[in-house]
Amino acid sequence: MNAAVVLLSLVLALLALEGAIRLIAPQNLYPVSFADDPAVGYRYRPNMKGVVSTQEYRIRLETNSQGLRDEEHPVVKPPGTLRILAIGDSFTAGDGVELEQAFHQVLEERLSQASERGRYEAINAGVSGWGPSNGLAFLLSEGFRYSPDLLLVQVFVDHYNRDLSTGLFALSEDGSLRRLPYEASETSNVRAMARRLPFYSYLAQNSHLLNIVRQQAVRALWGRKQVQVRQEVASLSALSSQEPFKLSLAVLGGFDDYAKSQRIPWALIIVAPWQQVMGEPRTPMEDQFYKALLHWARDRGVRVVDTAGILKDQGDPRDYYHLKDGHFNVRGNRLMGDTLFRELGAELLAASEADR
């Protein structure tokens, strides 16, 4: 009897706390989205259906059988189809917009409108939190099977941090890239434990109280990892100012090598937060990485789409972002898709017509 009273009291207290949080400090709600994958580190869970609800937007988050936020795509490319493979983090995944509003889908739409006979297909291989290392691992393990005709690789101005923390690649003594054996991270282990809790998936999608706990856990784990990364960056910086970026540049070189081996075009999309587009200075490390990216791309002859420069010419850059969330809104994705069409469309349309 006493145990039942205690349990009932606990449930009522939790319900009261849940109600108070919803009124006073409503939280962003996310489905249980990720699954570990030794090939790429982690990815979206296959065949997932959920909703992301924030103070700025409410969108569907649905994945196909391959764990991509996309519709199903046959591995074998249909005849007469030109495929675009977009790889990146949450900006590529389309955080903040519906799938059909993401910039690569806008590019697909513009190409289809410009060609009466062409068939174009953009495949979304963006995953929230991915760095270039995850993207290259995906391309080399399975992305190549889609036989892309254009490769879009999106990076953020701090992605050198992610490459140092993912544990997927390292540099050999001769500077070449080598794949590391997979090791489950602390975050992966915590995710696995959480998924075993009763009703966890339902509560993650609906409970504001649980999402406070989730966010605090993520911050703690991320903060601990960043301490390790900062120590590594400091150690590498002592060798030379460019040392912390060598792994990221070698990873991007892997994309370039693949594109050249397949004789397909590719573009590097550099994304900056809206605060920097508005003129807020980058951190010294971000500024060095940004300059290193541009220098590397110039030396390699890689096409760069620099979103900061594009957005500065569009009036108030804040019109193109979710300001609290930080991702592109519908207008921002439309602008990027239109920009890619202007810069790459003629080449892709010509290639499509040449195949016919």
Phi, psi and omega per residue, in radians:
M1 nan -0.840 -3.141
N2 -1.069 -0.691 3.138
A3 -1.105 -0.687 3.127
A4 -1.141 -0.682 3.120
V5 -1.143 -0.763 3.124
V6 -1.085 -0.771 -3.132
L7 -1.113 -0.766 3.125
L8 -1.099 -0.724 3.127
S9 -1.103 -0.699 3.129
L10 -1.133 -0.772 3.141
V11 -1.084 -0.776 3.138
L12 -1.116 -0.682 3.125
A13 -1.131 -0.728 3.129
L14 -1.155 -0.684 3.103
L15 -1.148 -0.680 3.103
A16 -1.146 -0.719 3.115
L17 -1.141 -0.709 3.086
E18 -1.039 -0.796 3.139
G19 -1.118 -0.693 -3.140
A20 -1.133 -0.733 3.137
I21 -1.125 -0.715 3.127
R22 -1.065 -0.604 -3.133
L23 -1.405 -0.729 -2.974
I24 -1.642 -0.750 -3.045
A25 -2.483 1.198 -3.139
P26 -1.028 2.467 -3.057
Q27 -1.822 2.781 2.949
N28 -1.245 2.418 -3.107
L29 -1.970 2.244 -3.123
Y30 -2.246 2.496 3.009
P31 -1.258 2.909 3.015
V32 -1.246 1.827 -2.834
S33 -1.767 -0.502 -2.875
F34 -1.941 2.648 3.043
A35 -2.355 2.442 3.099
D36 -1.188 2.546 3.132
D37 -2.577 1.919 -3.107
P38 -0.985 -0.443 -3.105
A39 -1.249 -0.623 -3.040
V40 -2.232 0.080 -3.082
G41 1.681 -1.157 3.037
Y42 -2.811 2.922 -3.135
R43 -2.758 3.110 3.023
Y44 -1.201 2.607 3.079
R45 -1.158 2.355 3.102
P46 -1.109 2.585 3.046
N47 0.929 0.679 3.136
M48 -1.552 2.506 3.028
K49 -2.351 2.047 -3.136
G50 -2.712 -3.081 -3.124
V51 -2.320 2.349 3.000
V52 -1.770 2.139 -3.092
S53 -2.163 2.048 3.109
T54 -2.204 -3.130 3.103
Q55 -1.217 -0.265 -3.072
E56 -1.896 -0.394 -3.092
Y57 -2.815 2.845 3.031
R58 -2.372 2.042 -3.066
I59 -2.316 2.751 3.021
R60 -1.401 2.466 3.006
L61 -2.153 1.737 -3.078
E62 -2.235 2.478 -3.106
T63 -2.169 2.806 3.100
N64 -1.591 -2.996 -3.066
S65 -1.189 -0.260 3.127
Q66 -1.692 0.070 -3.131
G67 1.344 0.425 3.061
L68 -1.802 2.500 3.062
R69 -1.369 1.416 -3.023
D70 -2.925 2.964 2.979
E71 -1.308 3.006 3.107
E72 -1.217 2.380 3.055
H73 -2.188 2.222 3.061
P74 -1.117 2.486 3.136
V75 -1.083 -0.765 3.118
V76 -1.327 2.146 -3.087
K77 -1.210 2.246 3.113
P78 -1.066 2.538 3.133
P79 -0.987 2.461 3.086
G80 1.335 0.217 -3.113
T81 -1.841 2.355 3.011
L82 -1.809 2.149 -3.033
R83 -1.851 2.405 3.052
I84 -1.968 2.188 3.088
L85 -1.914 1.993 -3.125
A86 -1.799 2.131 -3.078
I87 -2.138 2.347 3.125
G88 3.025 -2.786 -3.105
D89 -1.724 -2.527 -3.048
S90 -1.150 -0.441 3.082
F91 -1.160 -0.675 3.086
T92 -1.316 -0.698 3.114
A93 -1.014 -0.492 3.130
G94 1.677 0.518 3.065
D95 -0.991 2.288 3.095
G96 1.715 -0.158 3.124
V97 -2.467 2.863 3.009
E98 -1.237 2.751 -3.079
L99 -0.907 -0.812 -3.056
E100 -1.187 -0.168 3.132
Q101 -1.706 -0.094 -3.129
A102 -1.168 2.668 -2.966
F103 -1.041 -0.607 -3.124
H104 -1.258 -0.536 3.074
Q105 -1.262 -0.575 3.035
V106 -1.104 -0.736 3.094
L107 -1.075 -0.769 3.093
E108 -1.028 -0.769 -3.141
E109 -1.083 -0.775 -3.113
R110 -1.145 -0.688 3.111
L111 -1.128 -0.744 -3.141
S112 -1.113 -0.660 3.124
Q113 -1.198 -0.544 -3.068
A114 -1.471 -0.231 -3.098
S115 -2.175 2.174 3.141
E116 -1.296 -0.530 -3.047
R117 -1.864 -0.356 -3.025
G118 -1.281 2.627 3.031
R119 -2.115 2.171 -3.053
Y120 -2.130 2.550 -3.034
E121 -2.503 2.005 3.077
A122 -1.741 2.200 -3.139
I123 -1.835 2.196 -3.069
N124 -1.588 1.796 3.074
A125 -1.954 0.750 3.050
G126 -1.749 2.437 3.113
V127 -2.369 2.292 -3.127
S128 -0.965 2.231 3.111
G129 1.590 -0.159 3.120
W130 -1.170 2.580 2.926
G131 -1.939 3.119 3.122
P132 -0.957 -0.581 -3.137
S133 -1.092 -0.766 3.084
N134 -1.068 -0.737 -3.120
G135 -1.123 -0.746 3.124
L136 -1.160 -0.694 3.097
A137 -1.048 -0.707 3.091
F138 -1.118 -0.820 -3.115
L139 -1.027 -0.787 -3.055
L140 -1.346 -0.438 -3.107
S141 -1.612 -0.577 -3.113
E142 -2.604 -0.478 -3.094
G143 -1.029 -0.604 -3.119
F144 -1.080 -0.434 -3.100
R145 -1.155 -0.369 3.128
Y146 -1.378 -0.066 3.110
S147 0.884 1.051 -3.105
P148 -1.178 2.591 3.046
D149 -1.744 -0.268 3.060
L150 -2.544 2.391 3.126
L151 -2.006 2.181 3.031
L152 -1.955 2.131 -3.134
V153 -2.089 2.041 -3.083
Q154 -1.823 2.308 3.104
V155 -2.224 2.807 3.084
F156 -1.966 2.858 -2.994
V157 -1.256 -0.104 3.091
D158 -2.056 0.348 -3.008
H159 -1.228 -0.233 3.038
Y160 -1.042 -0.574 3.082
N161 -1.076 -0.770 -3.081
R162 -1.176 -0.678 3.137
D163 -1.132 -0.615 3.115
L164 -1.262 -0.393 -3.041
S165 -1.760 -0.284 -3.048
T166 -1.289 -0.507 -3.131
G167 1.235 0.438 -3.139
L168 -1.655 -0.604 -3.118
F169 -2.330 2.759 3.014
A170 -2.531 2.894 3.102
L171 -1.666 2.320 3.022
S172 -1.342 3.002 -3.117
E173 -1.068 -0.521 3.140
D174 -1.496 0.088 3.106
G175 1.566 -0.054 3.133
S176 -1.396 2.783 -3.087
L177 -1.521 2.355 3.059
R178 -2.287 2.522 -3.119
R179 -1.437 2.402 3.116
L180 -1.724 2.631 3.061
P181 -1.144 2.560 -3.072
Y182 -1.261 2.370 3.014
E183 -2.305 2.231 3.126
A184 -1.124 2.329 -3.129
S185 -1.447 2.959 3.076
E186 -1.066 -0.684 3.104
T187 -1.079 -0.725 3.120
S188 -1.064 -0.740 -3.134
N189 -1.149 -0.689 3.116
V190 -1.158 -0.728 3.102
R191 -1.041 -0.750 -3.121
A192 -1.105 -0.697 3.118
M193 -1.154 -0.735 -3.100
A194 -1.118 -0.677 -3.101
R195 -1.142 -0.328 3.131
R196 -1.467 -0.147 3.136
L197 -1.271 2.467 3.125
P198 -1.055 2.360 3.061
F199 1.099 0.302 -3.060
Y200 -1.074 -0.780 -3.105
S201 -1.080 -0.739 3.132
Y202 -1.132 -0.807 -3.091
L203 -1.171 -0.627 3.122
A204 -1.066 -0.619 -3.114
Q205 -1.426 -0.326 -2.975
N206 -2.224 -0.349 -3.016
S207 -1.722 2.139 3.075
H208 -1.242 -0.608 3.118
L209 -1.100 -0.849 -3.140
L210 -1.088 -0.626 -3.109
N211 -1.251 -0.423 2.953
I212 -1.106 -0.800 3.134
V213 -1.095 -0.769 3.130
R214 -1.039 -0.811 -3.093
Q215 -1.156 -0.665 3.101
Q216 -1.164 -0.672 3.108
A217 -1.132 -0.760 3.121
V218 -1.076 -0.772 3.132
R219 -1.067 -0.729 -3.122
A220 -1.135 -0.818 -3.136
L221 -1.147 -0.751 3.130
W222 -1.121 -0.735 -3.136
G223 -1.091 -0.710 3.126
R224 -1.132 -0.715 3.121
K225 -1.147 -0.693 -3.120
Q226 -1.162 -0.546 3.046
V227 -1.048 -0.766 3.119
Q228 -1.121 -0.742 -3.133
V229 -1.134 -0.752 3.133
R230 -1.076 -0.648 3.096
Q231 -1.140 -0.704 3.113
E232 -1.165 -0.723 3.114
V233 -1.069 -0.757 3.132
A234 -1.090 -0.710 3.122
S235 -1.134 -0.739 3.130
L236 -1.211 -0.667 -3.133
S237 -1.114 -0.484 3.110
A238 -1.148 -0.439 3.114
L239 -1.378 -0.803 3.052
S240 -2.937 2.770 -3.096
S241 -1.157 -0.407 -3.095
Q242 -1.644 -0.145 -3.042
E243 -1.022 -0.723 -3.112
P244 -1.110 -0.317 -3.046
F245 -1.735 -0.105 -3.027
K246 -1.094 -0.670 -3.137
L247 -1.130 -0.810 3.139
S248 -1.063 -0.740 -3.126
L249 -1.178 -0.603 3.078
A250 -1.186 -0.663 3.088
V251 -1.102 -0.803 3.100
L252 -1.101 -0.564 3.037
G253 -1.078 -0.531 3.067
G254 -1.123 -0.688 3.049
F255 -1.108 -0.771 -3.125
D256 -1.100 -0.748 3.117
D257 -1.078 -0.742 3.132
Y258 -1.095 -0.843 -3.112
A259 -1.047 -0.719 3.135
K260 -1.200 -0.647 3.137
S261 -1.164 -0.515 3.140
Q262 -1.675 -0.086 -3.120
R263 0.985 0.823 3.093
I264 -2.111 2.642 3.068
P265 -1.305 2.700 3.007
W266 -2.595 2.779 -3.124
A267 -2.383 2.459 3.073
L268 -1.720 2.081 -3.130
I269 -1.804 2.050 -3.139
I270 -1.770 2.096 -3.113
V271 -1.855 2.404 3.083
A272 -2.150 2.651 3.066
P273 -1.185 2.732 -3.062
W274 -1.092 -0.514 -3.132
Q275 -1.087 -0.678 3.118
Q276 -1.261 -0.618 3.083
V277 -1.101 -0.566 3.126
M278 -1.333 -0.132 3.099
G279 2.020 -0.085 3.083
E280 -1.146 2.287 -3.067
P281 -1.155 2.562 3.017
R282 -1.236 2.813 2.959
T283 -1.162 2.743 3.137
P284 -0.942 -0.705 -3.125
M285 -1.212 -0.726 3.101
E286 -1.100 -0.688 3.134
D287 -1.140 -0.735 3.105
Q288 -1.127 -0.707 3.138
F289 -1.152 -0.739 3.107
Y290 -1.013 -0.829 3.132
K291 -1.146 -0.641 3.104
A292 -1.131 -0.677 3.102
L293 -1.073 -0.825 -3.113
L294 -1.137 -0.713 3.125
H295 -1.127 -0.788 3.132
W296 -1.065 -0.809 -3.117
A297 -1.103 -0.704 3.125
R298 -1.107 -0.764 -3.138
D299 -1.145 -0.604 -3.103
R300 -1.534 -0.177 -3.070
G301 1.258 0.566 -3.122
V302 -1.599 2.361 3.105
R303 -1.273 2.322 -3.114
V304 -2.069 2.332 2.983
V305 -1.959 1.846 -3.055
D306 -1.688 1.836 -3.032
T307 -1.147 -0.529 -3.129
A308 -1.078 -0.810 3.129
G309 -1.113 -0.669 -3.130
I310 -1.163 -0.793 -3.060
L311 -1.236 -0.517 3.126
K312 -1.106 -0.422 -3.122
D313 -1.549 0.074 -3.011
Q314 -1.924 0.396 -3.099
G315 1.515 -2.253 -3.102
D316 -1.503 1.933 -3.118
P317 -1.029 -0.409 -3.106
R318 -1.139 -0.301 3.098
D319 -1.221 -0.201 -3.013
Y320 -1.942 0.066 -3.124
Y321 -2.193 2.697 2.769
H322 -1.378 1.991 -2.940
L323 -1.208 -0.614 3.111
K324 -1.371 -0.767 -3.091
D325 -1.322 -0.648 3.086
G326 1.636 -0.098 -3.136
H327 -1.614 2.867 3.058
F328 -1.077 2.447 2.973
N329 -1.549 -2.922 -3.104
V330 -1.057 -0.749 -3.133
R331 -1.120 -0.712 3.131
G332 -1.106 -0.760 3.104
N333 -1.152 -0.674 3.108
R334 -1.109 -0.746 3.130
L335 -1.082 -0.754 -3.115
M336 -1.190 -0.704 3.091
G337 -1.104 -0.737 3.103
D338 -1.128 -0.675 3.122
T339 -1.121 -0.776 3.114
L340 -1.097 -0.635 3.099
F341 -1.133 -0.738 3.131
R342 -1.119 -0.668 -3.046
E343 -1.493 -0.496 -3.041
L344 -2.096 -0.250 -2.989
G345 -1.029 -0.826 -3.094
A346 -1.047 -0.716 3.129
E347 -1.134 -0.745 -3.118
L348 -1.235 -0.686 3.106
L349 -1.123 -0.695 3.109
A350 -1.132 -0.725 3.131
A351 -1.126 -0.691 3.135
S352 -1.124 -0.748 3.139
E353 -1.191 -0.593 -3.126
A354 -1.167 -0.452 -3.139
D355 -1.372 -0.132 -3.036
R356 -1.738 nan nan
